[in-house]
Amino acid sequence: MNNEELIEGIEYLKNTMVAVSTGGPRINNVNDQYQRTYAAVAAELARRGIKNPITYGSLWDWYGRWGSGDLPTYQSRRTLLSELIDPLLNMVRTGRLEEDQPTGWQRVDRAVGEIRDRLASATDEEHYQAVGLLCREAIISLAQSVYNREAHPPLDGTEPSATDGKRMLEAFIAVELSGGANEEVRKHAKAALGLANALTHRRTASFREAAMCVEAVTTTVNVVAIMAGRRDPQ
């Protein structure tokens, strides 16, 4: 099941639950199709390692929930299902539950948005490999946004090229997070960068590896944005 099919299945579950609980079709007329779709969606979410928040494997289970008395109006039932299922749809579409906060670095923000979109639409090995390449480009754009040779001398004495995102970011982190008080934060930033760099160079291609790569890059972007003052209160 690819992303488009999974999203279609999740939306079918949501729309069917809304329909039967707001004066739509009778449960007996649609429950078989609902249960088949639920089983397929649940299996695909489990394969991807995504927690399934939809606990109603049958529309009769859902009837027991909305008929309990605390969801007396059609709107209360729609609201509950939106709160339950919309974050899942966003997770499948973008790879995360919430939207990324912009950094203000236009190339970096565009790159992060692009890798999210590519991951959401990826369906095969070539697509996942493309996500990895875009993650590498995002790291390079991030490094170019913050690195200053005079302020951030390379740690190993080797001058970083214009595309050596790892060496530039390591130099930036070492200077901007110097001192014992920042040791744990420095380790976290370097670990996120290391994971992102390793995954972008890995030729194996699967959804999970691509998703980990996207998350590692996003974490690196957020840590560096905080260090650079991009998340300070206005």
N, C-alpha and C positions, 0 to 999 in steps of 0.2 A: 504494500500500500504506500503510494507516494504522498507528498504533502497535500496536494490538491484533493486527493481521495479522502485523506484523513480529515481535512477541514470540512469537506462535504459531509462526511459521516457525523462529525461532531455537531455541525449545524442542523443536520436532520434530527438528531436526538433532541437538541434544544427546541427546535420548532415543533416537533411532535409532542413533547411534554407541555409546551405552552398551549398547543391546540386542544389537547384532550382535557386540560384543566381550565379552559376558558370558553367552554360551550362548543367545542369543535367535534371531531369524530368520536364515536364510541371506542372505548379501549379495545374491546374484542375484535374490532375491525382492523386495527393497526398494530396490535401488540406483537404479532409474529414477526413482522418486518422490523419493528423497533428492537426486538431481542436479537435478531440476526445482526443488525447494524451495531448494536451495543457490543456484542461479542467480538466483532471484527475490530472496532475502535479500541476496545479494552486490550486486545491482543497486541495491536500496533503500538499503543502507548507503553505497554510493558516492554516490548522489544526495544523501544527507544529510551527506556529508563525514565519515563515521565509519569509522575503520580497521577492517577485518574481520580478527579474529584467527583465524578458522576457515580454515585453509589446505587442508583436505581436501575438494576438490571432488567426490570420488568416495569411496564407502565402501572401495574397494580401496586408495585412498591411505591411508585410516585403518588398514586392515588392515596395510599395510606398516609403519606407525608402531608399532602395538601388538604386532606380531609380531616386532619387532626384538630383543626380549629384555630390555629394561629396564622393561617393564610386565608382569611375570609374573602378577600377581593381578588379579582382577576389581576389587578396591577401588582398586588403583593406577590403573586405567584410568578409573574413576569420578572419582577425585580430580583427575587431569590434566584431564579435560573440564570439571569444575566450576571449576577455577582458570583455564581458558582462556575459558570461555563465560559464567560468572556475572557477571563485571565488564561484559561487553557487554550483558547483559540489564539490569543496573542502569543503565547508560548510557542505554539506550533508554527505560526506565521513568522515570528521574528527570532525565536531562540531564547527569549527571556520573558519574564512576567510583566515587566514595566518598560516603558520607553526610556532610552538613554538620554541623560541630561547633556545638552550641548556644551562643548568646551569653549566655543568661540573661535577655535582654530578651524577655519572653513574646510580645508582639505582633510583634516582629521575627522571632522563631523561627517563629511560626505562619505569618507571611507568606511566609517563605522556603520552608517546607514546602509551602504552598499553591501557590506558583508552580511548584515542581518537579512537583507532582502534576498541575497543569493542563497543563503542557508535555507531560508523559508521555501524557496522554489527548487532547491536541488533534489534530484531524483536518482542520480547514478554516480559512479566513481569519478567520471570526468568533471561533473559539477562540483563534487566535494573537493577535488584537487584544485579547481578554480577558486573555491572559497579560501583554501590555504594560501594561494598566491596573493589574493587580495588582502589577506591578513598580514602578509609580509609587507605589502605596500603601505598598509595602515601604520605599521610599526615605523617604517622609514619616514612617513609624513609626520608622525608624532615626534620622532627624533629631530627632524629638521626644524620643527617648530620651537624646540626648547634649547637645542645645543648651541653653545657659544664656545669656540675653541679657546679663547683667552680665559674664560671663566671656568671651563670644564676640561682640563688637560686629560688626555687618554690615560687610562690606568696602566697599560702595558707599554707606553711609549710609542705605540704604533699609531700613526695618523689615520683616523677613520676616513674612508672615502665618503662621498656624498650619499651613498646608499647603504652605508654600514650602520644601520639603525641600532643594532645591539651594542656596538662599541660606544656610540654616541650617548645612548641612554644610560649605559653603565657609568660613564663619566659624569653625566648629569646627576644621577642618583647619588654617587659617591660624594659629590660636592654639596648638593642641596640638602642631603640628609647626613651630614658628617656629625661625628660625636657619639659617645656611648649611649646617650638618651634615645637616640633614633635607631639603635641597632636592630630592634625587632621590626620596625617599619621598613628599614633598609633591606632586611632579609626578605620580607614579604614582597616588596617591589621587585627585587632581583629574581625571586622565585617565579613571579608572574611573567616577567620578561623572558626568563629562561624557558618556561613552558610554551609561551607563544612562539619563541624563536625555534624551538625544537619541533613543534607541531607543524609550523609552516614549511619545514624542510622535509617532512615525512611523506614518502611517496604512497604509502597505503592510504586508502580513501574510503571512509565510511561516514555515516551520519554522526555517530558519536565522536569520532576524531575531529570532524569538521566543527561540531558544536563546541567541543572543548577548546579548539583553537580560537573560535570566535569569542568565547568567554574569557580566555586568557588574555587576548588582545584588549578586550573591553576593560578588564580589570587593570591592565597596564595603563591604558589611556586614563582611567579614572584616578589612579594613584598619582600619575604624573601631573594631571590637571590640578589635583589638590596641592601637590608640592609647588606648582607654579602659581598658586593663588587664584586659580580659575573657579574654585568652589567657595571662595570667601564670601560671607554675607555682604550684600551691597550696602 
